[in-house]
Amino acid sequence: MPSPDEILNAKILVVDDCADNIDLMLEILRDAGYSNVSSTMLPEQVCGLHRQHCYDLILLDLQMPELNGFQVMKGLKEIEQEGYLPVLALTAQPSFKIAALEAGARDFISKPFDLLEVHKRIHNMLEVRLLYKELAQYSRQQQELALHDPLTGLPNRRLLEDRIATTLQHAARHQHRAAVMYLDLDGFKAINDTHGHACGDEILKLVAGRLVGSSRKEDTVARVGGDEFVIVLGEVGSLADAQEPACKLIEVVSEPYQVGALTLRLSTSIGIALYPDHADHVAALIQRADEALYEAKRGGKNRHCAARREAAEAESFVASSPVHSASAA
């Protein structure tokens, strides 16, 4: 539940075309201890102000010239896509109360103001609004945890598969290729065994940072478990367009790592699969890249290898020349 301080520090906007009404409401709010209160007599400013400040409560007069409270609420609904409209309607017309609720207001206060009613309705609505925001934030955090690797913050396999599917749809629509690069770290087990898993975790975070830093913004870098990573490349013209960044990644990963007083080295092997050359759907493309990765491992590690075409099963895997190998220090 929101604390008393959180409620008193909530952002409140008072909207009324009458200066005396605004002064009275501001006095009521400040006397009650609310510290983050602002106002406007121009209803056309409300939506812009809410986009900028994201108010926890908007005390909105319904009867205003040119743009009335119902019209303002219609604009606010377009901003509050998640469905909670933080509007407390102010009206002297009893017939407007139900209409205000139907228009999206969460509650109403009758004019002339009853001080006890004003305090209670404002407090109750802020409590609900802030609780709603806490729950929404918690939901977003849980969704992030469900889609990202907790150690590196990279997309996990679930989000990766969705990103690959989107990339393949785009490639099919624009008639170009896409690539999946499957990476496995050479020598990582020795680091874990020799220096412990805490050291290994630091290495994984450093590797993740290097992979992201060496990839394009539009590419996806994911961790799929252990010391395995996958990078998705869109708008690939040929195999060479994937082999070039693969060589760059091999060089970047092989640079020394400083973990405390330790200087450590390791390398990476990479398997490459192209859409639609090697596979035409997500699971198969990942599998073909994985198969190419283990062929690179069998070929001596610290290198990249491309999958063979489905239509030519007898064709050998195409491997690069090995890059200077490195081992754990």
ChimeraX attribute file (.defattr): number of C-alpha atoms within 10 A of each C-alpha:
attribute: neighborCount
match mode: 1-to-1
recipient: residues
	/A:1	10
	/A:2	15
	/A:3	10
	/A:4	10
	/A:5	11
	/A:6	14
	/A:7	21
	/A:8	19
	/A:9	15
	/A:10	18
	/A:11	19
	/A:12	25
	/A:13	23
	/A:14	23
	/A:15	27
	/A:16	25
	/A:17	18
	/A:18	12
	/A:19	13
	/A:20	10
	/A:21	17
	/A:22	20
	/A:23	14
	/A:24	11
	/A:25	20
	/A:26	19
	/A:27	13
	/A:28	15
	/A:29	20
	/A:30	13
	/A:31	10
	/A:32	12
	/A:33	13
	/A:34	19
	/A:35	16
	/A:36	14
	/A:37	18
	/A:38	14
	/A:39	18
	/A:40	18
	/A:41	16
	/A:42	14
	/A:43	20
	/A:44	15
	/A:45	12
	/A:46	22
	/A:47	19
	/A:48	13
	/A:49	13
	/A:50	17
	/A:51	12
	/A:52	9
	/A:53	12
	/A:54	17
	/A:55	19
	/A:56	22
	/A:57	23
	/A:58	24
	/A:59	23
	/A:60	29
	/A:61	28
	/A:62	26
	/A:63	17
	/A:64	17
	/A:65	10
	/A:66	9
	/A:67	13
	/A:68	17
	/A:69	24
	/A:70	22
	/A:71	14
	/A:72	18
	/A:73	23
	/A:74	13
	/A:75	15
	/A:76	21
	/A:77	17
	/A:78	12
	/A:79	17
	/A:80	14
	/A:81	9
	/A:82	9
	/A:83	10
	/A:84	16
	/A:85	21
	/A:86	26
	/A:87	25
	/A:88	25
	/A:89	25
	/A:90	25
	/A:91	21
	/A:92	15
	/A:93	11
	/A:94	10
	/A:95	9
	/A:96	18
	/A:97	20
	/A:98	12
	/A:99	12
	/A:100	22
	/A:101	15
	/A:102	11
	/A:103	16
	/A:104	20
	/A:105	23
	/A:106	17
	/A:107	19
	/A:108	23
	/A:109	20
	/A:110	16
	/A:111	13
	/A:112	10
	/A:113	15
	/A:114	10
	/A:115	10
	/A:116	8
	/A:117	12
	/A:118	16
	/A:119	13
	/A:120	11
	/A:121	15
	/A:122	20
	/A:123	16
	/A:124	12
	/A:125	19
	/A:126	23
	/A:127	19
	/A:128	15
	/A:129	22
	/A:130	19
	/A:131	14
	/A:132	15
	/A:133	14
	/A:134	14
	/A:135	12
	/A:136	13
	/A:137	12
	/A:138	12
	/A:139	12
	/A:140	12
	/A:141	12
	/A:142	12
	/A:143	11
	/A:144	15
	/A:145	14
	/A:146	14
	/A:147	17
	/A:148	21
	/A:149	18
	/A:150	13
	/A:151	12
	/A:152	18
	/A:153	16
	/A:154	22
	/A:155	24
	/A:156	22
	/A:157	18
	/A:158	13
	/A:159	19
	/A:160	23
	/A:161	17
	/A:162	12
	/A:163	19
	/A:164	25
	/A:165	15
	/A:166	14
	/A:167	23
	/A:168	26
	/A:169	14
	/A:170	16
	/A:171	18
	/A:172	15
	/A:173	9
	/A:174	10
	/A:175	13
	/A:176	16
	/A:177	22
	/A:178	27
	/A:179	30
	/A:180	26
	/A:181	30
	/A:182	30
	/A:183	26
	/A:184	24
	/A:185	23
	/A:186	21
	/A:187	18
	/A:188	21
	/A:189	16
	/A:190	15
	/A:191	19
	/A:192	15
	/A:193	11
	/A:194	13
	/A:195	12
	/A:196	12
	/A:197	13
	/A:198	10
	/A:199	16
	/A:200	20
	/A:201	16
	/A:202	17
	/A:203	22
	/A:204	21
	/A:205	15
	/A:206	16
	/A:207	20
	/A:208	21
	/A:209	15
	/A:210	15
	/A:211	22
	/A:212	17
	/A:213	13
	/A:214	14
	/A:215	17
	/A:216	13
	/A:217	9
	/A:218	10
	/A:219	16
	/A:220	22
	/A:221	25
	/A:222	28
	/A:223	25
	/A:224	20
	/A:225	12
	/A:226	12
	/A:227	19
	/A:228	17
	/A:229	24
	/A:230	27
	/A:231	21
	/A:232	25
	/A:233	24
	/A:234	22
	/A:235	18
	/A:236	16
	/A:237	14
	/A:238	14
	/A:239	16
	/A:240	10
	/A:241	15
	/A:242	22
	/A:243	21
	/A:244	10
	/A:245	16
	/A:246	25
	/A:247	18
	/A:248	13
	/A:249	23
	/A:250	25
	/A:251	16
	/A:252	17
	/A:253	22
	/A:254	22
	/A:255	14
	/A:256	16
	/A:257	18
	/A:258	13
	/A:259	13
	/A:260	8
	/A:261	6
	/A:262	12
	/A:263	11
	/A:264	17
	/A:265	21
	/A:266	23
	/A:267	26
	/A:268	29
	/A:269	31
	/A:270	34
	/A:271	32
	/A:272	33
	/A:273	31
	/A:274	27
	/A:275	22
	/A:276	19
	/A:277	18
	/A:278	21
	/A:279	19
	/A:280	13
	/A:281	14
	/A:282	19
	/A:283	12
	/A:284	14
	/A:285	24
	/A:286	24
	/A:287	17
	/A:288	24
	/A:289	28
	/A:290	25
	/A:291	21
	/A:292	27
	/A:293	29
	/A:294	19
	/A:295	23
	/A:296	27
	/A:297	21
	/A:298	10
	/A:299	17
	/A:300	13
	/A:301	25
	/A:302	27
	/A:303	26
	/A:304	31
	/A:305	29
	/A:306	28
	/A:307	26
	/A:308	22
	/A:309	18
	/A:310	13
	/A:311	9
	/A:312	9
	/A:313	9
	/A:314	9
	/A:315	11
	/A:316	11
	/A:317	17
	/A:318	16
	/A:319	20
	/A:320	17
	/A:321	13
	/A:322	16
	/A:323	18
	/A:324	12
	/A:325	16
	/A:326	18
	/A:327	14
	/A:328	17
	/A:329	14
